[in-house]
Amino acid sequence: MTAKTCDHLYRYEGRRAPCRIRVYQAAGQTDCLATERQGAEGGTAITDAAARIATQVERWHRPAHDGQFLWVEHWQLPRGPGPRGEWETFAFVAFQRGAGGGFCCPEWRSTGREAVEALIGAAVEA
């Protein structure tokens, strides 16, 4: 069973509005859901800072397993639909490890709400 172990707002350099970080842990796996709302605040998007934020979150939560760390980006678009008419998007993000042990070179794979909810075992709230 997956348990939510953390739910907080993360403010990062270059962005006035925070992103919401939710951490779920179960059976040797740590899953992180990073949500950013579209807004007029401007600044660095979570996508541009994904490797840096994921590295920090992983260090804070120190997963005690063999690197089973999954990052999921969630964009909410309350100001209007995206280019394909969606009001939110989800993506699994895979990283490589840099020389210093942090994440680098993110690669995004689009997914849907249903897959994320199955992964975390709960509904994704706003």
C-alpha angles and dihedrals in degrees: 000000000000118000126197104233100174139020117175145137114256119204114199134188115276095023127091095194118061127232120230115241120198120183122200124186133190140143098353096318131109116197121189124196112198113192125192125180120218108244148147094261095098126195132101115353120226088245090061092049099037097115094046095047094043090051091052094046092048091051092049094051097037099205108222096214142074100295096289095156120144123191119201122188118208121189119194115201106195093156093062144313123298125244093287095044096261123140093206138016134203130198135179108225122209120195137194121222118253125216091268093052096256126121122270141161099041120204120196127213115189117234138163140250092258093058092048093048090050089051096051096033094231143075116276106242126202 
